[in-house]
Amino acid sequence: PPKGHLAVYVGGEKEGGPSRRYMVPVIYFNHPLFGELLRESEEEFGFHHPGGITIPCPAAKFELVRTRIAAAEDNNKLRR
């Protein structure tokens, strides 16, 4: 992965298809919206899930969250 990013896997069998791999900036892991997705993952898989971080939600929901976080980050940069 690029520096400052982690791979996460979204979707999967529960969502009706294979999981998709996304590269996510590490800073997103501190955002409350991303935290909600991580809590869903914890509820589904627990902390000791083998493999990468898997988020059991539809890709469209994940992409919406990612877009909202990116927009908030851009907005914060404009304020500085």
PyMOL Python script that loads the backbone (N, CA, C, O; Angstrom):
from pymol import cmd

cmd.read_pdbstr("""\
ATOM      1  N   PRO A   1       0.828  -1.210   0.000  1.00  0.00           N
ATOM      2  CA  PRO A   1       0.000   0.000   0.000  1.00  0.00           C
ATOM      3  C   PRO A   1       0.864   1.263   0.000  1.00  0.00           C
ATOM      4  O   PRO A   1       2.002   1.241   0.468  1.00  0.00           O
ATOM      5  N   PRO A   2       0.327   2.345  -0.518  1.00  0.00           N
ATOM      6  CA  PRO A   2       1.061   3.608  -0.463  1.00  0.00           C
ATOM      7  C   PRO A   2       1.289   4.026   0.995  1.00  0.00           C
ATOM      8  O   PRO A   2       0.528   3.642   1.884  1.00  0.00           O
ATOM      9  N   LYS A   3       2.322   4.800   1.226  1.00  0.00           N
ATOM     10  CA  LYS A   3       2.628   5.265   2.580  1.00  0.00           C
ATOM     11  C   LYS A   3       1.428   6.010   3.157  1.00  0.00           C
ATOM     12  O   LYS A   3       0.826   6.851   2.489  1.00  0.00           O
ATOM     13  N   GLY A   4       1.088   5.691   4.408  1.00  0.00           N
ATOM     14  CA  GLY A   4      -0.025   6.351   5.077  1.00  0.00           C
ATOM     15  C   GLY A   4      -1.385   5.766   4.749  1.00  0.00           C
ATOM     16  O   GLY A   4      -2.408   6.369   5.075  1.00  0.00           O
ATOM     17  N   HIS A   5      -1.420   4.602   4.109  1.00  0.00           N
ATOM     18  CA  HIS A   5      -2.676   3.950   3.730  1.00  0.00           C
ATOM     19  C   HIS A   5      -2.686   2.502   4.220  1.00  0.00           C
ATOM     20  O   HIS A   5      -1.635   1.889   4.408  1.00  0.00           O
ATOM     21  N   LEU A   6      -3.886   1.972   4.422  1.00  0.00           N
ATOM     22  CA  LEU A   6      -4.084   0.559   4.734  1.00  0.00           C
ATOM     23  C   LEU A   6      -5.123  -0.004   3.778  1.00  0.00           C
ATOM     24  O   LEU A   6      -6.013   0.710   3.317  1.00  0.00           O
ATOM     25  N   ALA A   7      -4.998  -1.288   3.488  1.00  0.00           N
ATOM     26  CA  ALA A   7      -6.001  -1.957   2.663  1.00  0.00           C
ATOM     27  C   ALA A   7      -7.156  -2.409   3.549  1.00  0.00           C
ATOM     28  O   ALA A   7      -6.938  -2.953   4.632  1.00  0.00           O
ATOM     29  N   VAL A   8      -8.375  -2.185   3.089  1.00  0.00           N
ATOM     30  CA  VAL A   8      -9.562  -2.738   3.742  1.00  0.00           C
ATOM     31  C   VAL A   8     -10.376  -3.452   2.676  1.00  0.00           C
ATOM     32  O   VAL A   8     -10.345  -3.084   1.501  1.00  0.00           O
ATOM     33  N   TYR A   9     -11.098  -4.469   3.097  1.00  0.00           N
ATOM     34  CA  TYR A   9     -11.933  -5.248   2.199  1.00  0.00           C
ATOM     35  C   TYR A   9     -13.384  -4.979   2.553  1.00  0.00           C
ATOM     36  O   TYR A   9     -13.772  -5.048   3.720  1.00  0.00           O
ATOM     37  N   VAL A  10     -14.178  -4.673   1.547  1.00  0.00           N
ATOM     38  CA  VAL A  10     -15.561  -4.244   1.760  1.00  0.00           C
ATOM     39  C   VAL A  10     -16.500  -5.195   1.041  1.00  0.00           C
ATOM     40  O   VAL A  10     -16.235  -5.626  -0.081  1.00  0.00           O
ATOM     41  N   GLY A  11     -17.613  -5.517   1.713  1.00  0.00           N
ATOM     42  CA  GLY A  11     -18.615  -6.387   1.109  1.00  0.00           C
ATOM     43  C   GLY A  11     -18.327  -7.832   1.436  1.00  0.00           C
ATOM     44  O   GLY A  11     -17.947  -8.164   2.560  1.00  0.00           O
ATOM     45  N   GLY A  12     -18.508  -8.685   0.458  1.00  0.00           N
ATOM     46  CA  GLY A  12     -18.268 -10.106   0.655  1.00  0.00           C
ATOM     47  C   GLY A  12     -19.540 -10.896   0.459  1.00  0.00           C
ATOM     48  O   GLY A  12     -20.541 -10.380  -0.039  1.00  0.00           O
ATOM     49  N   GLU A  13     -19.491 -12.155   0.855  1.00  0.00           N
ATOM     50  CA  GLU A  13     -20.616 -13.066   0.631  1.00  0.00           C
ATOM     51  C   GLU A  13     -21.914 -12.545   1.229  1.00  0.00           C
ATOM     52  O   GLU A  13     -22.976 -12.670   0.618  1.00  0.00           O
ATOM     53  N   LYS A  14     -21.835 -11.964   2.415  1.00  0.00           N
ATOM     54  CA  LYS A  14     -23.041 -11.455   3.071  1.00  0.00           C
ATOM     55  C   LYS A  14     -23.721 -10.393   2.215  1.00  0.00           C
ATOM     56  O   LYS A  14     -24.944 -10.251   2.244  1.00  0.00           O
ATOM     57  N   GLU A  15     -22.923  -9.652   1.454  1.00  0.00           N
ATOM     58  CA  GLU A  15     -23.453  -8.577   0.607  1.00  0.00           C
ATOM     59  C   GLU A  15     -23.729  -9.053  -0.814  1.00  0.00           C
ATOM     60  O   GLU A  15     -24.042  -8.244  -1.687  1.00  0.00           O
ATOM     61  N   GLY A  16     -23.615 -10.359  -1.056  1.00  0.00           N
ATOM     62  CA  GLY A  16     -23.992 -10.918  -2.348  1.00  0.00           C
ATOM     63  C   GLY A  16     -22.912 -10.924  -3.411  1.00  0.00           C
ATOM     64  O   GLY A  16     -23.224 -10.966  -4.601  1.00  0.00           O
ATOM     65  N   GLY A  17     -21.668 -10.884  -3.019  1.00  0.00           N
ATOM     66  CA  GLY A  17     -20.602 -10.923  -4.013  1.00  0.00           C
ATOM     67  C   GLY A  17     -19.240 -10.923  -3.362  1.00  0.00           C
ATOM     68  O   GLY A  17     -19.129 -10.940  -2.136  1.00  0.00           O
ATOM     69  N   PRO A  18     -18.204 -10.905  -4.179  1.00  0.00           N
ATOM     70  CA  PRO A  18     -16.855 -10.894  -3.614  1.00  0.00           C
ATOM     71  C   PRO A  18     -16.551  -9.550  -2.957  1.00  0.00           C
ATOM     72  O   PRO A  18     -17.143  -8.528  -3.303  1.00  0.00           O
ATOM     73  N   SER A  19     -15.632  -9.567  -2.017  1.00  0.00           N
ATOM     74  CA  SER A  19     -15.252  -8.308  -1.381  1.00  0.00           C
ATOM     75  C   SER A  19     -14.369  -7.500  -2.329  1.00  0.00           C
ATOM     76  O   SER A  19     -13.680  -8.052  -3.187  1.00  0.00           O
ATOM     77  N   ARG A  20     -14.407  -6.185  -2.152  1.00  0.00           N
ATOM     78  CA  ARG A  20     -13.574  -5.275  -2.940  1.00  0.00           C
ATOM     79  C   ARG A  20     -12.498  -4.699  -2.036  1.00  0.00           C
ATOM     80  O   ARG A  20     -12.746  -4.417  -0.864  1.00  0.00           O
ATOM     81  N   ARG A  21     -11.314  -4.527  -2.581  1.00  0.00           N
ATOM     82  CA  ARG A  21     -10.184  -3.985  -1.821  1.00  0.00           C
ATOM     83  C   ARG A  21     -10.084  -2.485  -2.075  1.00  0.00           C
ATOM     84  O   ARG A  21     -10.106  -2.029  -3.219  1.00  0.00           O
ATOM     85  N   TYR A  22      -9.973  -1.732  -0.988  1.00  0.00           N
ATOM     86  CA  TYR A  22      -9.815  -0.279  -1.058  1.00  0.00           C
ATOM     87  C   TYR A  22      -8.565   0.113  -0.285  1.00  0.00           C
ATOM     88  O   TYR A  22      -8.232  -0.510   0.723  1.00  0.00           O
ATOM     89  N   MET A  23      -7.880   1.137  -0.754  1.00  0.00           N
ATOM     90  CA  MET A  23      -6.759   1.719  -0.024  1.00  0.00           C
ATOM     91  C   MET A  23      -7.308   2.937   0.720  1.00  0.00           C
ATOM     92  O   MET A  23      -7.854   3.855   0.108  1.00  0.00           O
ATOM     93  N   VAL A  24      -7.159   2.935   2.029  1.00  0.00           N
ATOM     94  CA  VAL A  24      -7.760   3.971   2.865  1.00  0.00           C
ATOM     95  C   VAL A  24      -6.663   4.719   3.622  1.00  0.00           C
ATOM     96  O   VAL A  24      -5.799   4.093   4.236  1.00  0.00           O
ATOM     97  N   PRO A  25      -6.689   6.049   3.583  1.00  0.00           N
ATOM     98  CA  PRO A  25      -5.714   6.803   4.382  1.00  0.00           C
ATOM     99  C   PRO A  25      -5.874   6.469   5.869  1.00  0.00           C
ATOM    100  O   PRO A  25      -6.993   6.384   6.374  1.00  0.00           O
ATOM    101  N   VAL A  26      -4.770   6.287   6.549  1.00  0.00           N
ATOM    102  CA  VAL A  26      -4.792   5.931   7.971  1.00  0.00           C
ATOM    103  C   VAL A  26      -5.579   6.958   8.783  1.00  0.00           C
ATOM    104  O   VAL A  26      -6.234   6.594   9.760  1.00  0.00           O
ATOM    105  N   ILE A  27      -5.527   8.218   8.401  1.00  0.00           N
ATOM    106  CA  ILE A  27      -6.231   9.279   9.130  1.00  0.00           C
ATOM    107  C   ILE A  27      -7.739   9.009   9.204  1.00  0.00           C
ATOM    108  O   ILE A  27      -8.392   9.451  10.150  1.00  0.00           O
ATOM    109  N   TYR A  28      -8.300   8.298   8.234  1.00  0.00           N
ATOM    110  CA  TYR A  28      -9.734   7.988   8.233  1.00  0.00           C
ATOM    111  C   TYR A  28     -10.136   7.143   9.439  1.00  0.00           C
ATOM    112  O   TYR A  28     -11.279   7.214   9.890  1.00  0.00           O
ATOM    113  N   PHE A  29      -9.207   6.345   9.964  1.00  0.00           N
ATOM    114  CA  PHE A  29      -9.529   5.461  11.076  1.00  0.00           C
ATOM    115  C   PHE A  29      -9.896   6.239  12.336  1.00  0.00           C
ATOM    116  O   PHE A  29     -10.480   5.669  13.258  1.00  0.00           O
ATOM    117  N   ASN A  30      -9.569   7.520  12.395  1.00  0.00           N
ATOM    118  CA  ASN A  30      -9.935   8.366  13.533  1.00  0.00           C
ATOM    119  C   ASN A  30     -11.270   9.072  13.340  1.00  0.00           C
ATOM    120  O   ASN A  30     -11.771   9.698  14.274  1.00  0.00           O
ATOM    121  N   HIS A  31     -11.850   8.987  12.161  1.00  0.00           N
ATOM    122  CA  HIS A  31     -13.096   9.702  11.873  1.00  0.00           C
ATOM    123  C   HIS A  31     -14.294   8.918  12.425  1.00  0.00           C
ATOM    124  O   HIS A  31     -14.336   7.695  12.291  1.00  0.00           O
ATOM    125  N   PRO A  32     -15.269   9.601  13.043  1.00  0.00           N
ATOM    126  CA  PRO A  32     -16.435   8.909  13.619  1.00  0.00           C
ATOM    127  C   PRO A  32     -17.218   8.068  12.606  1.00  0.00           C
ATOM    128  O   PRO A  32     -17.692   6.987  12.956  1.00  0.00           O
ATOM    129  N   LEU A  33     -17.364   8.528  11.373  1.00  0.00           N
ATOM    130  CA  LEU A  33     -18.099   7.740  10.375  1.00  0.00           C
ATOM    131  C   LEU A  33     -17.373   6.434  10.069  1.00  0.00           C
ATOM    132  O   LEU A  33     -18.005   5.386   9.941  1.00  0.00           O
ATOM    133  N   PHE A  34     -16.062   6.494   9.952  1.00  0.00           N
ATOM    134  CA  PHE A  34     -15.294   5.278   9.695  1.00  0.00           C
ATOM    135  C   PHE A  34     -15.315   4.381  10.925  1.00  0.00           C
ATOM    136  O   PHE A  34     -15.326   3.156  10.812  1.00  0.00           O
ATOM    137  N   GLY A  35     -15.320   5.006  12.105  1.00  0.00           N
ATOM    138  CA  GLY A  35     -15.417   4.242  13.344  1.00  0.00           C
ATOM    139  C   GLY A  35     -16.676   3.395  13.398  1.00  0.00           C
ATOM    140  O   GLY A  35     -16.654   2.276  13.910  1.00  0.00           O
ATOM    141  N   GLU A  36     -17.776   3.926  12.870  1.00  0.00           N
ATOM    142  CA  GLU A  36     -19.027   3.148  12.814  1.00  0.00           C
ATOM    143  C   GLU A  36     -18.844   1.898  11.959  1.00  0.00           C
ATOM    144  O   GLU A  36     -19.297   0.815  12.330  1.00  0.00           O
ATOM    145  N   LEU A  37     -18.182   2.048  10.816  1.00  0.00           N
ATOM    146  CA  LEU A  37     -17.934   0.890   9.949  1.00  0.00           C
ATOM    147  C   LEU A  37     -17.045  -0.131  10.655  1.00  0.00           C
ATOM    148  O   LEU A  37     -17.255  -1.337  10.525  1.00  0.00           O
ATOM    149  N   LEU A  38     -16.064   0.346  11.392  1.00  0.00           N
ATOM    150  CA  LEU A  38     -15.183  -0.566  12.124  1.00  0.00           C
ATOM    151  C   LEU A  38     -15.935  -1.295  13.234  1.00  0.00           C
ATOM    152  O   LEU A  38     -15.657  -2.463  13.506  1.00  0.00           O
ATOM    153  N   ARG A  39     -16.885  -0.614  13.879  1.00  0.00           N
ATOM    154  CA  ARG A  39     -17.705  -1.281  14.908  1.00  0.00           C
ATOM    155  C   ARG A  39     -18.561  -2.381  14.278  1.00  0.00           C
ATOM    156  O   ARG A  39     -18.735  -3.449  14.866  1.00  0.00           O
ATOM    157  N   GLU A  40     -19.093  -2.121  13.085  1.00  0.00           N
ATOM    158  CA  GLU A  40     -19.858  -3.160  12.384  1.00  0.00           C
ATOM    159  C   GLU A  40     -18.967  -4.370  12.112  1.00  0.00           C
ATOM    160  O   GLU A  40     -19.396  -5.515  12.260  1.00  0.00           O
ATOM    161  N   SER A  41     -17.737  -4.107  11.719  1.00  0.00           N
ATOM    162  CA  SER A  41     -16.790  -5.184  11.457  1.00  0.00           C
ATOM    163  C   SER A  41     -16.497  -5.973  12.731  1.00  0.00           C
ATOM    164  O   SER A  41     -16.443  -7.203  12.713  1.00  0.00           O
ATOM    165  N   GLU A  42     -16.309  -5.253  13.831  1.00  0.00           N
ATOM    166  CA  GLU A  42     -16.047  -5.919  15.108  1.00  0.00           C
ATOM    167  C   GLU A  42     -17.225  -6.799  15.509  1.00  0.00           C
ATOM    168  O   GLU A  42     -17.028  -7.926  15.964  1.00  0.00           O
ATOM    169  N   GLU A  43     -18.452  -6.294  15.343  1.00  0.00           N
ATOM    170  CA  GLU A  43     -19.638  -7.073  15.697  1.00  0.00           C
ATOM    171  C   GLU A  43     -19.748  -8.328  14.837  1.00  0.00           C
ATOM    172  O   GLU A  43     -20.140  -9.388  15.325  1.00  0.00           O
ATOM    173  N   GLU A  44     -19.406  -8.208  13.571  1.00  0.00           N
ATOM    174  CA  GLU A  44     -19.517  -9.332  12.639  1.00  0.00           C
ATOM    175  C   GLU A  44     -18.396 -10.352  12.826  1.00  0.00           C
ATOM    176  O   GLU A  44     -18.653 -11.556  12.844  1.00  0.00           O
ATOM    177  N   PHE A  45     -17.163  -9.884  12.965  1.00  0.00           N
ATOM    178  CA  PHE A  45     -16.007 -10.778  12.932  1.00  0.00           C
ATOM    179  C   PHE A  45     -15.218 -10.848  14.229  1.00  0.00           C
ATOM    180  O   PHE A  45     -14.436 -11.781  14.411  1.00  0.00           O
ATOM    181  N   GLY A  46     -15.393  -9.899  15.130  1.00  0.00           N
ATOM    182  CA  GLY A  46     -14.566  -9.842  16.333  1.00  0.00           C
ATOM    183  C   GLY A  46     -13.208  -9.241  16.017  1.00  0.00           C
ATOM    184  O   GLY A  46     -12.942  -8.824  14.890  1.00  0.00           O
ATOM    185  N   PHE A  47     -12.354  -9.203  17.031  1.00  0.00           N
ATOM    186  CA  PHE A  47     -11.035  -8.594  16.859  1.00  0.00           C
ATOM    187  C   PHE A  47     -10.023  -9.544  16.239  1.00  0.00           C
ATOM    188  O   PHE A  47      -9.020  -9.091  15.686  1.00  0.00           O
ATOM    189  N   HIS A  48     -10.254 -10.826  16.315  1.00  0.00           N
ATOM    190  CA  HIS A  48      -9.254 -11.807  15.886  1.00  0.00           C
ATOM    191  C   HIS A  48      -9.629 -12.448  14.559  1.00  0.00           C
ATOM    192  O   HIS A  48      -9.512 -13.663  14.395  1.00  0.00           O
ATOM    193  N   HIS A  49     -10.073 -11.643  13.627  1.00  0.00           N
ATOM    194  CA  HIS A  49     -10.438 -12.108  12.289  1.00  0.00           C
ATOM    195  C   HIS A  49      -9.166 -12.307  11.471  1.00  0.00           C
ATOM    196  O   HIS A  49      -8.341 -11.396  11.392  1.00  0.00           O
ATOM    197  N   PRO A  50      -8.989 -13.486  10.857  1.00  0.00           N
ATOM    198  CA  PRO A  50      -7.781 -13.688  10.049  1.00  0.00           C
ATOM    199  C   PRO A  50      -7.819 -12.837   8.776  1.00  0.00           C
ATOM    200  O   PRO A  50      -8.889 -12.578   8.225  1.00  0.00           O
ATOM    201  N   GLY A  51      -6.680 -12.422   8.331  1.00  0.00           N
ATOM    202  CA  GLY A  51      -6.606 -11.637   7.096  1.00  0.00           C
ATOM    203  C   GLY A  51      -6.720 -10.154   7.368  1.00  0.00           C
ATOM    204  O   GLY A  51      -6.541  -9.694   8.496  1.00  0.00           O
ATOM    205  N   GLY A  52      -7.020  -9.415   6.315  1.00  0.00           N
ATOM    206  CA  GLY A  52      -7.096  -7.962   6.403  1.00  0.00           C
ATOM    207  C   GLY A  52      -8.363  -7.484   7.079  1.00  0.00           C
ATOM    208  O   GLY A  52      -9.227  -8.278   7.450  1.00  0.00           O
ATOM    209  N   ILE A  53      -8.460  -6.187   7.233  1.00  0.00           N
ATOM    210  CA  ILE A  53      -9.646  -5.569   7.822  1.00  0.00           C
ATOM    211  C   ILE A  53     -10.784  -5.712   6.825  1.00  0.00           C
ATOM    212  O   ILE A  53     -10.688  -5.252   5.687  1.00  0.00           O
ATOM    213  N   THR A  54     -11.863  -6.352   7.261  1.00  0.00           N
ATOM    214  CA  THR A  54     -13.023  -6.575   6.405  1.00  0.00           C
ATOM    215  C   THR A  54     -14.208  -5.822   6.977  1.00  0.00           C
ATOM    216  O   THR A  54     -14.528  -5.955   8.158  1.00  0.00           O
ATOM    217  N   ILE A  55     -14.859  -5.029   6.133  1.00  0.00           N
ATOM    218  CA  ILE A  55     -16.020  -4.251   6.552  1.00  0.00           C
ATOM    219  C   ILE A  55     -17.248  -4.826   5.852  1.00  0.00           C
ATOM    220  O   ILE A  55     -17.351  -4.761   4.627  1.00  0.00           O
ATOM    221  N   PRO A  56     -18.188  -5.394   6.631  1.00  0.00           N
ATOM    222  CA  PRO A  56     -19.336  -6.086   6.047  1.00  0.00           C
ATOM    223  C   PRO A  56     -20.482  -5.142   5.688  1.00  0.00           C
ATOM    224  O   PRO A  56     -21.548  -5.193   6.302  1.00  0.00           O
ATOM    225  N   CYS A  57     -20.264  -4.288   4.702  1.00  0.00           N
ATOM    226  CA  CYS A  57     -21.330  -3.397   4.257  1.00  0.00           C
ATOM    227  C   CYS A  57     -21.282  -3.327   2.739  1.00  0.00           C
ATOM    228  O   CYS A  57     -20.267  -3.675   2.136  1.00  0.00           O
ATOM    229  N   PRO A  58     -22.359  -2.885   2.119  1.00  0.00           N
ATOM    230  CA  PRO A  58     -22.330  -2.726   0.663  1.00  0.00           C
ATOM    231  C   PRO A  58     -21.262  -1.708   0.248  1.00  0.00           C
ATOM    232  O   PRO A  58     -21.012  -0.730   0.954  1.00  0.00           O
ATOM    233  N   ALA A  59     -20.648  -1.952  -0.890  1.00  0.00           N
ATOM    234  CA  ALA A  59     -19.611  -1.044  -1.390  1.00  0.00           C
ATOM    235  C   ALA A  59     -20.147   0.375  -1.535  1.00  0.00           C
ATOM    236  O   ALA A  59     -19.420   1.336  -1.280  1.00  0.00           O
ATOM    237  N   ALA A  60     -21.406   0.523  -1.941  1.00  0.00           N
ATOM    238  CA  ALA A  60     -21.983   1.864  -2.127  1.00  0.00           C
ATOM    239  C   ALA A  60     -22.005   2.635  -0.807  1.00  0.00           C
ATOM    240  O   ALA A  60     -21.732   3.835  -0.792  1.00  0.00           O
ATOM    241  N   LYS A  61     -22.324   1.964   0.295  1.00  0.00           N
ATOM    242  CA  LYS A  61     -22.332   2.621   1.607  1.00  0.00           C
ATOM    243  C   LYS A  61     -20.910   3.033   1.986  1.00  0.00           C
ATOM    244  O   LYS A  61     -20.689   4.147   2.460  1.00  0.00           O
ATOM    245  N   PHE A  62     -19.948   2.131   1.775  1.00  0.00           N
ATOM    246  CA  PHE A  62     -18.560   2.442   2.093  1.00  0.00           C
ATOM    247  C   PHE A  62     -18.075   3.636   1.274  1.00  0.00           C
ATOM    248  O   PHE A  62     -17.415   4.530   1.804  1.00  0.00           O
ATOM    249  N   GLU A  63     -18.401   3.647  -0.006  1.00  0.00           N
ATOM    250  CA  GLU A  63     -17.968   4.745  -0.874  1.00  0.00           C
ATOM    251  C   GLU A  63     -18.592   6.072  -0.444  1.00  0.00           C
ATOM    252  O   GLU A  63     -17.946   7.116  -0.529  1.00  0.00           O
ATOM    253  N   LEU A  64     -19.841   6.037   0.017  1.00  0.00           N
ATOM    254  CA  LEU A  64     -20.487   7.252   0.520  1.00  0.00           C
ATOM    255  C   LEU A  64     -19.751   7.775   1.757  1.00  0.00           C
ATOM    256  O   LEU A  64     -19.477   8.970   1.864  1.00  0.00           O
ATOM    257  N   VAL A  65     -19.438   6.881   2.680  1.00  0.00           N
ATOM    258  CA  VAL A  65     -18.705   7.276   3.886  1.00  0.00           C
ATOM    259  C   VAL A  65     -17.340   7.841   3.505  1.00  0.00           C
ATOM    260  O   VAL A  65     -16.922   8.875   4.025  1.00  0.00           O
ATOM    261  N   ARG A  66     -16.657   7.165   2.603  1.00  0.00           N
ATOM    262  CA  ARG A  66     -15.332   7.625   2.171  1.00  0.00           C
ATOM    263  C   ARG A  66     -15.411   9.012   1.530  1.00  0.00           C
ATOM    264  O   ARG A  66     -14.553   9.860   1.773  1.00  0.00           O
ATOM    265  N   THR A  67     -16.431   9.237   0.719  1.00  0.00           N
ATOM    266  CA  THR A  67     -16.619  10.537   0.069  1.00  0.00           C
ATOM    267  C   THR A  67     -16.893  11.624   1.101  1.00  0.00           C
ATOM    268  O   THR A  67     -16.358  12.728   1.000  1.00  0.00           O
ATOM    269  N   ARG A  68     -17.728  11.314   2.095  1.00  0.00           N
ATOM    270  CA  ARG A  68     -18.054  12.299   3.130  1.00  0.00           C
ATOM    271  C   ARG A  68     -16.828  12.653   3.967  1.00  0.00           C
ATOM    272  O   ARG A  68     -16.628  13.816   4.317  1.00  0.00           O
ATOM    273  N   ILE A  69     -16.007  11.651   4.290  1.00  0.00           N
ATOM    274  CA  ILE A  69     -14.794  11.917   5.063  1.00  0.00           C
ATOM    275  C   ILE A  69     -13.828  12.760   4.236  1.00  0.00           C
ATOM    276  O   ILE A  69     -13.238  13.710   4.752  1.00  0.00           O
ATOM    277  N   ALA A  70     -13.662  12.423   2.969  1.00  0.00           N
ATOM    278  CA  ALA A  70     -12.758  13.183   2.097  1.00  0.00           C
ATOM    279  C   ALA A  70     -13.225  14.629   1.971  1.00  0.00           C
ATOM    280  O   ALA A  70     -12.407  15.549   1.990  1.00  0.00           O
ATOM    281  N   ALA A  71     -14.536  14.836   1.843  1.00  0.00           N
ATOM    282  CA  ALA A  71     -15.074  16.195   1.737  1.00  0.00           C
ATOM    283  C   ALA A  71     -14.808  16.972   3.021  1.00  0.00           C
ATOM    284  O   ALA A  71     -14.460  18.152   2.972  1.00  0.00           O
ATOM    285  N   ALA A  72     -14.969  16.322   4.163  1.00  0.00           N
ATOM    286  CA  ALA A  72     -14.706  16.981   5.446  1.00  0.00           C
ATOM    287  C   ALA A  72     -13.224  17.332   5.566  1.00  0.00           C
ATOM    288  O   ALA A  72     -12.877  18.406   6.058  1.00  0.00           O
ATOM    289  N   GLU A  73     -12.354  16.431   5.121  1.00  0.00           N
ATOM    290  CA  GLU A  73     -10.914  16.696   5.156  1.00  0.00           C
ATOM    291  C   GLU A  73     -10.570  17.882   4.262  1.00  0.00           C
ATOM    292  O   GLU A  73      -9.791  18.751   4.652  1.00  0.00           O
ATOM    293  N   ASP A  74     -11.152  17.918   3.060  1.00  0.00           N
ATOM    294  CA  ASP A  74     -10.909  19.036   2.141  1.00  0.00           C
ATOM    295  C   ASP A  74     -11.400  20.347   2.747  1.00  0.00           C
ATOM    296  O   ASP A  74     -10.736  21.377   2.635  1.00  0.00           O
ATOM    297  N   ASN A  75     -12.563  20.301   3.388  1.00  0.00           N
ATOM    298  CA  ASN A  75     -13.132  21.489   4.018  1.00  0.00           C
ATOM    299  C   ASN A  75     -12.223  21.988   5.141  1.00  0.00           C
ATOM    300  O   ASN A  75     -12.022  23.193   5.296  1.00  0.00           O
ATOM    301  N   ASN A  76     -11.675  21.055   5.921  1.00  0.00           N
ATOM    302  CA  ASN A  76     -10.759  21.433   7.004  1.00  0.00           C
ATOM    303  C   ASN A  76      -9.500  22.089   6.457  1.00  0.00           C
ATOM    304  O   ASN A  76      -8.982  23.032   7.057  1.00  0.00           O
ATOM    305  N   LYS A  77      -9.004  21.604   5.331  1.00  0.00           N
ATOM    306  CA  LYS A  77      -7.800  22.188   4.725  1.00  0.00           C
ATOM    307  C   LYS A  77      -8.066  23.608   4.251  1.00  0.00           C
ATOM    308  O   LYS A  77      -7.190  24.469   4.336  1.00  0.00           O
ATOM    309  N   LEU A  78      -9.278  23.855   3.751  1.00  0.00           N
ATOM    310  CA  LEU A  78      -9.618  25.190   3.270  1.00  0.00           C
ATOM    311  C   LEU A  78      -9.685  26.201   4.412  1.00  0.00           C
ATOM    312  O   LEU A  78      -9.404  27.383   4.214  1.00  0.00           O
ATOM    313  N   ARG A  79     -10.055  25.741   5.600  1.00  0.00           N
ATOM    314  CA  ARG A  79     -10.186  26.633   6.758  1.00  0.00           C
ATOM    315  C   ARG A  79      -8.838  27.055   7.323  1.00  0.00           C
ATOM    316  O   ARG A  79      -8.747  28.072   8.010  1.00  0.00           O
ATOM    317  N   ARG A  80      -7.807  26.301   7.047  1.00  0.00           N
ATOM    318  CA  ARG A  80      -6.485  26.578   7.637  1.00  0.00           C
ATOM    319  C   ARG A  80      -5.831  27.762   7.013  1.00  0.00           C
ATOM    320  O   ARG A  80      -4.718  28.126   7.395  1.00  0.00           O
TER     321      ARG A  80
END
""", "prot")
cmd.dss("prot")
cmd.show_as("cartoon", "prot")
cmd.util.cbc("prot")
cmd.orient("prot")
